[in-house]
Amino acid sequence: EVQLQASGGGLVQAGGSLRLSCAASGFTFDNYAIGWFRQAPGKEREGVSCITPSDGKTYYADSVKGRFIISSDNAKNTVYLQMNSLKPEDTAVYYCAAYFKDGASPFVPRRGRYDYWGQGTLVTVSS
């Protein structure tokens, strides 16, 4: 069975930190990019961060650069998103996805589709 499990969300005070996890089963990260996306109420889904576990290259949306860090533990087939200096505007449901990344745009799937999605985990940042 192919599955992505997102976890680690919760309630945190502004300025605090939280770490999200995306655990994969049924496939390996080797040939994929793993991206974190988020969607807040009334807003479109946006890409947050992306990593290609095969080489460790990372990408970040401008809104989170310098605050968020994405990493992978290939032995555990898990990707993490360390979120620091959280702001109320970071409040959203966070999803992880596995896909073949476009060469120019890290959040765009090269093959025209995202292969797998996790169920999402809610992050709420209070002011």
N, C-alpha and C positions, 0 to 999 in steps of 0.2 A: 504494500500500500504506500502510495506517495502522499506525504503530508508535511505541512509546515505548521509549527506551533509557535505562536507569538505569546509572550508572557512578560510580566514585570511591571505592568502599569499600576497606577494607583494615584493617590492624592499626595501632593507635595506642595510645600510653601514656595512662593517665588524666591528665586535665588538658590534653591536647593538642587539636589541631584537625584537622578533615577537611572537605573540601568534596565534596558529591555533586552530580551533574548528571543532569538528565532531559531528553533531547533528543527532540523530536517530529518525525515526518515523516508526510506524507500528510494532515495537517490543521493548522490554526493554533490557537493558544491563545485567540484573540480572544473566543470565546463560551463558554469553559470555565473552570472552576477546576482548578488543578493541585495535587494534594495529595501529601504524603509520608506514608506509612504504614510501620509496622515490626512485625515479629513475631519475638519471641524464643522459644527452645525452651520448650515447655510453657506458653506464654502466648498469649492471644488477640491478634489483630491490633489495633493501635491507631493512631489518627490522631496525627501528629506536628506537621505544619505544612501550611498551605494558602495559596495565592495566587491571586488573580484577575488575570491579566496585563493585562486590558483597562484596569483602573484602578489596579493596583498594591496593592490592599488585601491585608493579610496577617493570618494567624491562627496561633496557637500553642497546643499543649497546655500545661497548667500545668507539666508535668514538664520542659519545655524552654525555657520563657520566660526571657529574659535570657541564654540560652546559644546558642540557634540563631537563625539569620537566613535567611529565605527571600527569594529575589529572582528576577527574570526578565529575560532578554535577548530581547526580542520579535523583534528582527531575526534572531537565531539560532534562534528557536523553542525556547529552552532555559530551564529553570528550575533554579536552584541552591539547595542547602541547605548553608549554612555552619554547621558544628557546632563550637562552642568549648567549652572546659571539660568535655571529655567524661568521662563516668563509666562504670565497668564495667557499670552497669545500662542503658546505652545500647546495649550489644551486641545486635545483631539483624540480620535481613535487612531492608533498607529497600526499599520499593517506591514508585513514583510512579504516579499515576492521573489521568486526565482525566475530568471529569464536570461536570454542572450542579449547582452547590452549593445546598443548602437555605438559605433566608434566615436561619434561626435557628441552625442547627448546621453549622459549616463542613465537617465531614467526612461529612455525610450527603448523598447525591445527591437532588436535587429530583425527578428523573424516576424514581426508584426503582431506579436502576442506575448503576454506574460504567461509562462508555463504553469506556475503554481502560486497560489495565494494562501497566506495564513488567515486565521479567523479575526485577528485584530485584538488589541488590548487598549483599554482606555487610560489616558493620562490626563489628570486634572491638576492644574497649577493654580493655587489660590494666591490672591494678592495680600 
